[in-house]
Amino acid sequence: MSTESIDQLIHAIANISHVEKPCLDNLLTIKKMEIAKEPIDVEHYEAEKKVIMWENTITDLNSWSLNWALFKVTCGLQQEKDRSEVGLKKAKQLVIETEEKVQEEKDKIHEVEVQNEKYTVEYRTLQKYREDVTLMLDEIVKDDFAGETSLKEQIGQYKDKSIELFDNIKKLETVKDLLKTSDSSILEAILELRSSSSKETLMGEGKVYFPEIAFECLKEARELYPDLPGFKSPTEYVNESDNTGAYYSPMQKYLWDVRKRLAELISWCADEAIVLLDQETENQVQLGLKVDEYNFERRRILKESA
């Protein structure tokens, strides 16, 4: 095999290796922005659900139902209808506002993605060049050289570290998804309880309704990631309205408070993932530099022995 091809690749790698760090840094920035966007996605999802909640309430008040009869007897039917219309209006406005926030974050992410397009193409080329020159040198350079063992060990250590970090990042993502599923099932349960007041009555005083899906997901998340912090169950009931003017029963308010605890756990997972992503980005940069050092050294020895 001609060493001319190896020289060309070595020179090409030296000329474009500078793109590696900015490319990986931008990919890290994009990932961090996506993580920061997640709570805003939840806000938008909540707003949409509150629209449905108020629409159901209004439908309930306009039809023969337990709530209709209750407010009719107490002469508060029209007042409750008016309050519900105001709540629906607020919820719809929240949907508009949160949708704008979501789009703003999407636009910011897209802007960085566009800026990184050229780096991404060149980085892929760099990776291909590294693979090709490594294979070529593996076929030609058979004898060991001073320092080879150390370089190969360091490359192996960086690769092992990358696998470990990737596995932990993936595990945290899975845990986050489980917590999000738990959260969404609890929100659905709140809506279900609001649409059927008899369900709480039948359960009895002091009982807590907790969705099976939410429980199983939370349990699986803790089994998968034992370091996941615990949280105390809410104990204090505060009778206050939400951002659309809705009031909730003690059982419903309990579930809202559990959702706040889950949001804290999701945020904790995000913070942990960011630390690992920082480490993985730096690890990839160092791995690339070490591979280049190994191949450049092998090429130098090959030229001296020619």
N, C-alpha and C positions, 0 to 999 in steps of 0.2 A: 504494500500500500504506500502511495506517495505521501511524503510528509508535507507536501505543498498544501494539500487540503486542510491538514491539521493547522498549519501556520495561518491560513486564511480564517479559519474559525477562531483561533486564538486572538487574532487581531480584531475580528468582528465582535467578539465577546468584550474585549477591552474597550471598544468604542461605544458599546451600548449598555454596559453594566451599570452606568450611572442612573438608568431609568428604574432600576429595581426598587430602591428605597422610596422615591416619590409615588410610584405606582402602588406599592403595598401600603404606604401611609394613606393614600387616598381611599383605597379599599377599606382600610380601618375606619377612616372618617365616615364613609358611607354606612358601614355597619353600625357605628355609634349613633348616627343620625336616625337610622331605622329603629334602633332600640329606643331612642328618645321620643320617637313618633308613637310608640305603642300606647302610652297613656292617653294620648289625644284620640287614637282610634277607639279606645274604650269610652271616652267621653261622648264621642259621636254615636256609638252603639247604644249607650245609655239613653241619649236624647231620643233616638228613634224608638226605643222601647217605651219611653214615657209618653210619646205621642200615641202609641197603641194603647197604653194604659188609660189615658184620658178619653180616647175615642170609645173604649169599652165602657168606661164609667158613664159617658154621655148616653150611649146606647142603652145602658142599664136603666138610667133615669128616665128615659123616654119610652120604656116598655114596662109591662107588668112584671115586676120583680120584687124581691124582698126590700131592696134599697128604695125602690119607688114607693112601696107601701109605707115604709118607715118614715120617709121624708114627707109623704102625703099626710100622714097622721099628725106629724109634728109641725105641719104647715111650713116646712123649710124646703120644699121641692124646688121651687123656682130659684131660691137663693143658692141651692146646691148646683142647679143647672148653670147658673151664671158663674159660679166659682169654677166649675169644671171647664167652661168655655175659656175663661181666663187662663186656666192651667194648660189647656190644649194650645192656646196661642203662644204661651211662654215656651212650651216644649218644642213647638214647630220653629220658633225663633232660635232655640238652642241647636236644633238640627242644622239650620242654615249657618250659624256661627261656627259650630264645630266642623262642619263640612269644609268651610273656608280655611280653618286651621289645618285640617288634614291635607288639603290641596297645597297650602303654603309649604308644608313640610315635604310633600312629594316633589314640589318644584325645586326646593333646595337640594334634595337628594339627586334629582335629575341633573341639576347644574353641575354638581361634582362629578357625576357619572360621565357627562359630556366632556368635562375638562380632562378626565382620566382616560378617555378613549385611545388617544395616541400612545400614552404610556403603556396601556394594556396590550396593544398590538406589539409594541417593541419588547415588552416583558415576555410575551409568549415566544417571540423570536429568540430572545436571550435564552429561555429555558430549552428551546429546541437545539440551539447551538451547543449548549452545555451537554445535553444528552448525546449529541452526535460526536463531539470531540472526546467525551469520556469513553464511548464505545470504541472509537478509533485507537485511542491510546491503550485501552485494555488489550487490544489485539496485538499491539506492537511491543509495548513495554512489559516484559515478563519478569525481569529481575527486580528485586527489592532495592530501594535506595535509602540512604540515611534520612531518617525522619518520616519515612512513608507510613510506618505503623502508627505513629502518633497522629499524623494527618487523617488517616483512615478511621482511627478511633474517634477523633473529634467530629468527623463527618457523621459517623454512626451515632454519636451522642446527640448531635443536633437533630438527626432524623428521628431518633427515639423520643426526644423531647417534643418534637412536633406531633408525633402520634399521640403522646400522652395529653398534650394540650388540646388537640383536636377532639379527642375522646371526651375530655371533661367539658369542653365547650358544647359539644353535641348533647351531652347528658344534661347540662343546664338548660339547653333549648327545649329538650323533652320535658323537663320538670316545669318550665314556664308554660308550655302548651297544656300540661295537665292542670296546672293552677288556673289557667285561662278557661279551660273547659269547666272546671269546678265553679269558677266565678260566673260564667254565663248560665250555667244550670241553676244557680242560686237566684240570679236575676229573673229567670223564667219562673221560678217558684214564687217569687214575690208577686209577679203579675198574676199568677194563678190564684194565689191567696186573696188578692184584691178583687178578682173577678168572682170569687166564691167565698163569701163571708161565712157560709155554713160549714165550710171545711175546717176552719179554725174552731168553731163552736163544737163540732163533733169530736175534735181531738181532745178537748178538755183543757181546763185551766192549768197553766204551768208546763204544758207540753211544748216541745219545740219541733217544728217541721224542718227537717234537713234532707235535701234531695239525695237519693242513693248515689247518683252519678257524682255529685260533688264530694261525697264522703269517700267513694272508691278512688277518685282521681287524687284527692289529697293524700290518702293512704299510700297510693302507688308512688306519688312524688316523694314522700318521706322515705319510703323503702329504697327508691332509686338514688336519693341524695340525702344520706343521714345527717349531713351538716346543715340541712335546711332548718332555720330557726323555728322554734315553736311560737305559739301565741295564745294568750289567755282568751277564753270565751267572753264576749261582752256580757256585762252584768247589770249595767245601769241603763234604764230606759229614759230617754229624753224626748218628750213630746214636742217636736219642732218640725216645721215644714221643710221640704226640699227646695231646690231652686226653681220649681214650677208651682209651688204652693201646695203640694200634696202632703197629706199627713198619713202616717202608717201606724198600724196596730203594733203592740209590743213584739209580737212574733215576727212581723214584717220588718220592724226596725232592727230586731236582732239580726236578721239575715243581711240587712244593709250594712250593719257594723261588721259582720263576718267578711263581707266583700271588701271593706276597708282593710281588714287584716290581710286578706289575700293579695290586695294591691301592694301592700308593704312587702310581702314575700316575693311577689313578681319583681318588684323594684330591687330587692336584695339579689335575686338571681341575675338581673341585668347588670348590677354593679360587679358581681363576681365574674360574669362573662366578659365584661370590658377589661378587667385586669388580665384575664387569660388571653384575650385578643391582643392586647398590648404586647404581652410576652411572646405570643406566636408570631406577630409581625416582626419583632426584633430577631427572633430565632430564625425566621426564614431569610432575613437579610444576612445574618451571620453564616448560615448554611451555604448560601450562594457564594459568599466571599471565600469560604473554606474550600468549596469544590473548585473554584477558580484557582486558588493557591495550589491545590493538589495537582490539577492538570497542567498549570503553568510550570510547576517544578518538574513534572514528568517530561514535558516538552523540552525544557532546558537540558535535562540529563540526556535525552535522546539526541539532541543536536551536538552535545559534547562527545558522545560516543560514535558519531557518524564519521 
